[in-house]
Each structure stands twice: as structure tokens, then as C-alpha cells.
Amino acid sequence: MASPVTNTPPRATSTLAARAEATHKRLRPEQMTDVEQFLNSSVPLQNAWLLIQLHATNNAISQIVKDQAPFDMSEDLKVCVSATCVKSILFTLHISSYEGKVPVGHAEALVKTFCWGLPDGIENDAAAWSKVMRYIGDELTQLQFTFKKTICQSLTGSMKNESTEKIKNKLLPKDDCMTIYALTKKLTLKSKAAPTLVLCAHIALMRYVFLSCPGDKFWDQVDSKLKDLCKAAAEGAIDAAHFRISTEGSSVTYQTIQRHNKDATSTESFQSNIDKAVQAWDAEDNEEDEEEEEEEEFPGPNDDQLEPAGNDSQLEEMGE
């Protein structure tokens, strides 16, 4: 004779399952009672209870945020943002633009990735995060200003920025001008970047542009020239051996850079990580632009893509 089948009511089954889960989550007895009452309530009452709990939770979170001290950047955090993030953006070999939103956006991403002094979730606090973004913008502007002053000093011996004609009239003799390697080494001082061959080529490009446009449009012209070089590099397969930043008469500078390349280890490795991150972000931005605007965008130059051999006459002069 078959044993009788006992059917457990659906509501009872739900209550048992809820009680088991509440026990597993270690709810307090009064909380388990609330769960059971919730299950036995009508749907409108359940919805009202959920809305009440949501408002109560929001009020509690708001009070916690309100009781927190106003966020202010510490000196250590400022140093980290400046040296680790903002400077690294100006020295990366993959950036597609030195002006506008591109460098600021990359610096912001680096701050979120490499700055460990930031409170958790600070990017969700608009007032606090605006302080970080304001500091990034100020530091980027200041470093760009320092770049121009140092480039001017390498050519004239003075940091006073003047018109193109006045600067050309004050140029030091060729042998007295700072070499590209020395200029790059000075610019990378107190940073994690190493004056590698390709970075020296970037600095040589900046100094070449500075001679014709030392004013407010300097960085815009650097971006324009950089884009032209990207287009030229994209036309053929090129490797690092095809790039030169100096003429035959300045082989000592070239050899010095090559020798330093072999000595650059940890700092170059760190900057390499920055370069890869920026290259990936630029690639993502380019894909989004192509989807939205259906226009072809050119990414920043790779380590081995700056200018093809036979097309470097504009840099040879300043590379000596």
C-alpha cells in the first residue's frame, strides 16, 4: 500500500525557504520575524515596505556622507598626481594630443589607477572629485608652461618667452645650444620617464615647432605636426631602425641616448605601463569616434612610429 503524499502549502514552503536563508545570512531574531511578516503581507503592503526601507537607507547614507570631513588633497597625494600621472602623460609615446580633453582624460584615468591615497568612491562625490580634476588641469597647464620655458632656455639660454623673430635673433651658437638628449634629460628630471631615443624624438619635434610658433598656439601646432607624422607613419611598415633624430655630425648624442636606453630599467618599465594604458584608451576612443562620426581617426605614434627615414629633414636641424 502506497504511503500518503503530504502536500506542503506554497506559502509555508516560501516561509521555510526564507527562514533557512535568513539563518544562513545570520539575521537577528527580530529581522527574521520581519521577513516572515513581509511574506504574509499583501503585495501592496510589501511594495510600500520596500519603498520605506529604500528611503530609510538613503537617509542613513546621506547622514554618513554629511558627517564626513570635507575632502582635501594631501601633499603626498598631490605629489603622486603630479609626478606619477600628469608628468607621465606628457612623456608617453602614445598620446594623440597634448591639448584639450585628451591629456586631461588620460591623467584622470591614471589617477584612478595609480593613486592609492584617494578615498574609496571619491569619484562619485562631485564636489570632492572636482578638486582632483581642478588640480590635474592646473598641474598640466603648469607643466606645459615649464616645458616651453625649458625648450626656450635650451635655445637662447634664457627662459623669457618672446616672439618668433626675437627668439631667432637671440639663438645661441650651435655648439652652445643644449643637445636634445640633455634637454630631454632635464625635462624628465624627478619623473619616472627615461630619456629614450623615441622620447628624444618627441622633444626634438617640440623644439622644432617652438622655433616657428613659441606663442599661445605652440601646443596646437605640436598636435598638428604630430598628426601629420602619424599619417606619414601609417603609410608604410616601419621599424625603430628607420628613425633618426640627428644628422651624421651628432652621432655622439645618438650613441649617448642608445647607451642610456640599455641602462633604463625600472623607470622605463613604469613608463611603458603608462604608454600601454594610454595606447589602449586612445584605441577605444578612436573606435567610439568611428562608430559615432564614421570618420577615420589616427592614434598616437607607437614606439617605432614617429617619422619615416627620408622624411625627417625637419627634425635633423634641431637634433644636432
C-alpha positions in Angstrom: 0.0 0.0 0.0 1.5 3.3 -1.1 2.2 5.9 1.6 0.1 9.0 1.6 1.7 12.1 -0.1 1.8 15.2 2.1 1.5 18.5 0.1 3.0 21.5 1.8 1.1 24.7 1.1 3.1 27.1 -1.2 3.1 29.9 1.4 4.5 27.6 4.0 7.2 26.4 1.6 8.2 30.0 0.9 8.3 30.8 4.6 10.6 27.8 5.3 12.9 28.7 2.5 13.1 32.3 3.7 13.7 31.2 7.3 16.6 29.0 6.1 18.1 31.8 4.0 17.8 34.2 6.9 19.5 31.8 9.2 22.3 31.3 6.7 22.8 35.1 6.4 22.8 35.3 10.3 19.9 37.7 10.6 18.9 38.6 14.1 15.6 37.1 15.5 13.6 40.4 15.1 14.8 40.6 11.5 13.7 37.1 10.8 10.3 38.0 12.2 10.1 41.0 9.8 10.8 38.6 6.9 8.0 36.3 7.9 5.6 39.2 8.3 6.6 40.5 4.9 5.9 37.2 3.3 2.4 37.0 4.9 1.5 40.6 3.8 -0.4 41.6 0.7 1.5 42.7 -2.4 0.6 46.5 -2.0 1.9 46.3 1.6 5.1 44.6 0.5 5.8 47.3 -2.1 5.1 50.0 0.5 7.5 48.3 2.9 10.2 48.1 0.3 9.9 51.8 -0.5 10.0 52.7 3.1 13.2 50.7 3.6 14.7 52.3 0.5 14.1 55.8 1.8 15.4 54.9 5.3 18.6 53.5 3.7 19.1 56.7 1.6 18.7 58.8 4.7 21.3 56.8 6.6 23.8 57.1 3.7 23.2 60.8 3.4 23.9 61.2 7.1 27.1 59.3 6.9 28.3 61.4 3.9 27.2 64.6 5.7 29.2 63.7 8.9 32.4 63.1 6.9 35.1 65.8 6.9 35.4 67.8 3.6 37.8 66.2 1.3 41.1 67.9 0.7 44.1 66.7 -1.2 47.1 65.8 0.9 50.6 66.8 -0.1 51.6 63.2 -0.7 48.5 62.8 -3.0 49.4 66.0 -4.9 53.0 64.7 -5.5 51.6 61.4 -6.7 49.1 63.0 -9.1 51.8 65.4 -10.5 54.8 63.1 -10.7 53.1 59.7 -11.4 50.2 60.7 -13.5 50.3 64.2 -15.1 54.1 64.1 -16.0 53.7 60.5 -17.3 51.0 61.8 -19.8 53.4 64.4 -21.2 56.1 61.8 -21.6 54.1 59.0 -23.0 54.8 58.0 -26.6 51.3 57.0 -27.5 49.3 60.2 -26.7 47.4 61.5 -29.7 47.1 65.1 -28.5 48.8 67.4 -25.9 45.9 69.9 -25.8 42.2 69.7 -25.0 40.4 66.8 -23.2 42.7 64.0 -24.3 45.6 64.6 -21.8 43.2 65.5 -19.0 41.1 62.4 -19.6 44.2 60.2 -19.6 45.6 61.8 -16.4 42.2 61.3 -14.7 42.3 57.6 -15.6 45.8 57.2 -14.3 44.9 58.9 -11.0 42.1 56.4 -10.5 44.5 53.5 -11.4 47.8 54.5 -9.7 46.9 56.9 -6.8 46.3 54.9 -3.7 45.7 57.9 -1.4 42.2 58.5 -2.8 39.3 57.6 -0.6 37.1 54.8 -1.9 34.3 56.1 -4.1 35.5 59.6 -4.2 34.8 59.8 -8.0 31.1 59.6 -7.0 31.3 62.7 -4.8 31.1 65.5 -7.4 32.4 68.2 -5.0 35.4 66.2 -3.9 36.3 64.9 -7.4 36.1 68.4 -8.9 39.0 69.3 -6.6 41.1 66.5 -8.0 40.2 67.4 -11.6 41.0 71.0 -11.0 44.4 70.1 -9.6 45.0 67.8 -12.7 44.2 70.7 -15.0 46.4 73.2 -13.1 49.3 70.8 -13.0 49.0 70.0 -16.7 49.0 73.7 -17.5 52.0 74.4 -15.3 54.0 71.5 -16.7 53.2 72.6 -20.3 54.4 76.1 -19.3 57.6 74.6 -17.8 58.2 72.6 -21.0 58.1 75.7 -23.1 60.3 77.7 -20.8 62.9 74.9 -20.7 62.8 74.5 -24.5 63.3 78.2 -24.9 66.3 78.1 -22.4 67.9 75.3 -24.4 68.0 77.5 -27.5 68.6 81.0 -26.1 70.0 80.5 -22.6 67.0 82.4 -21.2 63.5 81.3 -20.1 62.0 84.5 -21.3 59.4 83.6 -23.9 59.3 86.2 -26.7 58.1 86.5 -30.3 59.5 84.2 -33.1 61.7 86.9 -34.6 63.2 87.9 -31.2 63.9 84.3 -30.3 65.6 83.7 -33.6 67.8 86.8 -33.1 68.8 85.5 -29.6 69.6 82.0 -30.6 72.8 80.7 -29.1 75.6 79.4 -31.3 75.0 75.9 -32.5 77.7 74.4 -30.2 76.2 76.2 -27.2 72.7 75.1 -27.6 71.5 72.3 -25.3 71.5 68.9 -27.0 68.3 67.1 -27.5 69.4 64.4 -25.1 70.4 67.0 -22.4 67.1 68.8 -22.9 65.1 65.5 -22.6 67.0 64.5 -19.5 66.3 67.9 -17.9 62.6 67.7 -18.7 62.3 64.1 -17.3 64.1 65.1 -14.0 62.1 64.0 -10.9 59.8 61.9 -13.1 59.5 58.1 -13.8 60.3 58.6 -17.5 63.7 57.8 -19.1 65.1 59.9 -21.9 64.9 57.2 -24.5 65.5 57.5 -28.2 61.9 57.9 -29.2 61.1 60.3 -26.4 64.0 62.4 -27.5 62.5 62.5 -31.0 59.2 63.8 -29.5 61.1 66.5 -27.7 63.0 67.3 -30.9 59.7 67.8 -32.6 58.5 70.2 -29.8 61.7 72.3 -30.2 61.4 72.4 -33.9 57.8 73.7 -33.6 58.9 76.2 -30.9 61.2 78.0 -33.3 58.3 78.8 -35.6 55.5 79.1 -33.0 56.6 80.0 -29.5 53.4 81.7 -28.5 49.9 80.6 -27.3 49.4 78.2 -30.3 52.6 76.2 -29.6 50.8 73.1 -28.3 48.2 73.3 -31.0 50.9 73.3 -33.6 52.7 70.4 -31.9 49.4 68.4 -32.1 49.0 69.3 -35.8 52.6 68.2 -36.6 52.1 65.0 -34.5 49.0 64.1 -36.5 50.9 64.7 -39.8 53.7 62.3 -38.6 51.1 59.7 -37.6 49.6 59.9 -41.1 53.0 59.5 -42.7 53.9 56.6 -40.4 50.7 54.8 -41.2 51.5 54.7 -44.9 54.2 52.1 -44.6 55.7 49.4 -42.4 58.4 50.9 -40.3 60.7 49.8 -37.5 62.7 51.6 -35.0 65.9 51.5 -37.1 64.3 53.9 -39.7 64.0 56.7 -37.2 66.7 59.4 -36.7 66.7 62.5 -34.6 70.2 63.7 -35.6 72.5 64.2 -38.5 75.7 62.3 -39.1 77.6 65.1 -37.3 75.9 64.4 -34.0 76.5 60.7 -33.7 77.8 61.2 -30.1 74.4 62.3 -29.0 72.8 59.4 -30.7 75.2 56.9 -29.1 74.6 58.6 -25.7 70.9 58.0 -26.0 71.4 54.4 -27.1 73.6 53.8 -24.2 71.1 55.2 -21.8 68.4 53.1 -23.3 70.3 50.0 -22.2 70.6 51.4 -18.6 66.9 52.4 -18.3 65.2 49.6 -16.4 62.6 50.3 -13.7 61.7 53.8 -14.7 61.3 52.7 -18.3 59.2 49.8 -17.3 56.8 52.0 -15.3 56.5 54.5 -18.2 56.0 51.5 -20.5 52.9 50.5 -18.5 51.7 54.1 -18.8 52.3 54.0 -22.6 50.3 50.8 -22.9 47.4 52.1 -20.9 47.2 55.4 -22.9 47.5 53.5 -26.2 44.6 51.3 -25.2 42.5 54.2 -24.1 43.2 56.1 -27.3 42.3 53.0 -29.3 39.0 52.8 -27.5 38.3 56.5 -28.1 39.1 56.1 -31.8 36.7 53.2 -32.1 33.9 55.2 -30.5 34.6 58.1 -32.8 34.5 55.9 -35.8 31.2 54.5 -34.8 29.6 57.9 -34.0 31.1 60.1 -36.7 32.1 57.4 -39.3 35.4 59.3 -39.7 38.9 57.8 -39.7 41.0 58.8 -36.6 44.7 58.3 -36.3 46.1 57.1 -32.9 49.2 58.4 -31.3 52.6 57.1 -32.6 53.9 53.8 -31.4 57.4 53.4 -30.0 58.6 52.6 -33.5 56.4 55.0 -35.4 57.4 58.7 -35.4 58.8 59.6 -38.8 59.9 57.5 -41.8 63.5 57.7 -42.9 64.0 60.2 -45.7 61.2 62.3 -44.2 63.0 63.6 -41.2 64.6 66.7 -42.7 62.5 69.0 -40.4 64.0 67.4 -37.3 67.6 66.9 -38.4 68.4 70.6 -37.9 67.4 70.7 -34.2 68.7 67.2 -33.4 72.3 68.2 -33.8 
